[in-house]
Amino acid sequence: MAYNKDPNSSKPIIFHYEVTEDSAETWAEGLNLLHNPNAKMQVDPDIFPTIAHHFLRKDGNIESRMPEFHPNAFITLHTKII
């Protein structure tokens, strides 16, 4: 499943992706950065533009900035072709 940017959606996007030797997965796909509001040195979100960023706001709510594609749940199936 992947994050659905549609603000009216109640369901994630279901996707299928076959990993092969020609796949172009990046190290950042599915990576989440939880920003500590009390950190002495804050991480600039622009340093990692292709990952999801989550911020705890003073009112207790969480603000998330999501990349265009962000998988958040997956099942990996290993198959052997005979």
Protein Blocks (a to p, Z undefined) as FASTA:
>chain_A
ZZdfbfkbcbdcdddddddfkbccdfkgopacdddfkbfbdcdfklmmmbccddddfkop
acddddfbdcfbdcddddddZZ
